[in-house]
């Protein structure tokens, strides 16, 4: 039962969409087709669960919230541009559930942030599963109808236990966050400037009659610029600059602590208080690394603005490390599922058995082939796959085979498996080139996760649309084939040349070239 402050709007047929300037919307439009692919009723149930309190202003319907996020992701535009596109385009207004065209602004661009917060990554993961299940169900129905029409159905084997079937592709990647490249000295310089502003705020609001506490901000800034502009700095210069900036920040923190005992921290804004907690942890980590003469530490903070971001080891040619969440993705029949999303680095080898078991829970049988990187070929995973009759791609463990023929055969199979992995690499490329997976510009941890899930939902919807188009094309070609055979059987008696001879007899002057 829906709460009073959330009233879902019923969907309207396309023909009932009213436009004051006349005309009707075309069913061939991409947004009309996309609206038919989304299970709005199921999405509505999961969205309404977010509103547990009976008080508050009525929220926007799920079709407005979810539809606006799809539009933003599909067009790869900003929140402000999304609002303008919806205001100008009647097809987009129909897509988000409007009953008539309106030239007014549908909502403020800042509302998009609330849409992303309410539609969390867990909810979008369930919605993505609903879309994939609907696509698979339509595909199975089309294949069943195809078998019935072509009379290729054999004996009913529904009672037989299902064998392993299908191919699952596994891989992991990092989604970079929009942050400045993390440099220890630069982070401490930013922390120093923030603590200086906190001291200024506390001094101004406390109305002290004495002098402002000394911060040595000019001297600290000169030392930082001297280091950062030096192009030939060595390890000694780095440790010296790091120690200097850490001392300045620690001094400011002691000043803030002393002032807080007199006036308290209630005069600080919410953001300043949050920054103060993060800066305290940054100084602690940097001092520990200086004492241990190392540059890495578990849970090292890479940004004061986004303290949840961690370094993800990639080992790619472009960069050894990337800074953002790491995701594990499985691809089955062209549809992608995000199986794991973590802001901490992890080994994706741990995901294989869990993902394969989820495949079994969905379909009732294990995949025949699992293709992934060599990292997935651990002994535990090999034992698990062998036990369940699954072939795990990649080379065998141990020494190469002695027999040259067997060695060439294994190399051929390995090369084939590498080619089978191309679609999942292409899926990552599609998300990073055509959508927003190349860089996350959202400012919150929750909204970043929502943005990632929306990219995969839009890619799966695009795959769903292409599968529907192929199914319609097959139906059309099958109908042409049936007409052809009926036509051939009806007119094949004309002469030994069949239809061509029949047309020659009717139009001898115009079909001499036949």
Steps between C-alpha positions, in 0.01 A plus 500: 500500500640838397550776755303822483804704399568278198226468239596299188352619172337245268660442163316640200482356147704669232190615310371691804809720533372852432695761306350848474658569159344189348642177370573167662807325623651232280532146628825464307674753724785359711364643826158345441663163435722539806200574721342169396809304609502615863282314757367817661268317743784300654719809516214684671483243781869530581495879480196535730679303774734797549218713640428357844396820675141623444605865531665729248426643158389262224797355313541479126375176340754233422454549126620859538795408724616184323419638154702818560804297607472285186478810280807653664701180462391421146571850369811542723406851608495703821207530741422851375500388137278204590232732636516718188480202266190371679339844488554531123425145381146350514638148455711536814195631688304193392793283608491638857121453521351838410142502367545812285776717365602790723756773439562545874806370679416148629718531812811673623833357393604456865214249539701255291725451804203381706400266216844339513493473880154339510576259215794338672738249345318206665164607356650556155663158517156344549356711216784393273425136583132557412593647162738214423243240606236660278740500204590136558133404532414665168798332338391158624144557377630605157719189477206282604278654233778460248526129572124456473479685168790313344375161630832420661369396837614153596400281792414675823806489724372727773521216751871445435741677736637818335859486384754778531424765241607850409815707529577744779764770462661646813722803543567793732589863441543830682274803448715814550369775726532867410769594752838665478793261470585411860839633605587484869648850518209648302245333729675641808508847341126478440450382859706793627287752310177347629619506860601865460145584385358310797719703737385823333135396534533407865684823582246723322194335654646480849555882511837478672658826601855369477719422201424225252709182552805480276483252211815584297288476185725718282814312595332163451371605158844611385657173610232303317544700177878465521463123514223459242677719240828313535518262203808316629383409847632182662391282790668726754310804372175306503538386862602850607196663336272228635629548853466879481141497378402231752641713782304807385176303485562337839565843650170628359317198641640570846385860469150389402489259794602775740241742359226236507542458877400863539231542235417150374469381141132586456589814305651293219294398201420139432758484221773659714439253781516210253822638349649534847446130571649401164803726544575350841516155341714630211759641739506179701559290187770730362691503827483122524636467145781744580600302809494169310665649189227375267249654259216256544272410788174303527200727443710793381287808429538636147277805522361724773197577286427130436658304786333174391713477183786250506777408258425200277802315362453449125846451350388643166719685252317826569532495877606257769222621730153645452290673763135401526273201567580155367221292347466136398272437202357183348372489143248240377348521149607863473334614826724629779451469875707683762578224748718701734571869558763594756700812579779290649736294291426128488594189307230412247594132518274482807190580292500209255334232711237738636411634153481152349273387783273800433488390135384156617233656723362700207498236227507170684827384342865605494666670202689280259792744466629775729742742331714733705855619557776270613454636850175300533685170454576433865505144630177547693320634193638223279382238747157662523460517121619143449257375763204666323604418143603856406789577269700795633692685231873552505818292500549201724698527818848349509750425226414516129395177327777291346305384193526771226155417358337519843687822570372657176147386579512658845638821351215508248241455775664773707494736202130422441423574863676835474284586201190404695595759763483785248130586569555580869802716417283669240229553763749690718611698197139585413432620853814716513475644148125540452381545858631641829725215615810680373486739798255543787406865548253443784599635840362239739585137555137391459442703184821363345375145553163595346675649198693177443189283518308734268769459234455123495120530503509726192742264324273203573197694373690570179577129464132422572392734219742341252376151592141610444592643160671172404193303613271717286733461204498124540118496511489707182748274320316191619174644365666570165624144491151364562354724229772393260429131545123552470554706186734240354261211565208694350664602174759229443261326256544781239795326332827333585650838597246558776413859590722656237326305227160602636591868482644455152165363386317801648740778394715373212601849384622631836679198642720393215806545712375270776 
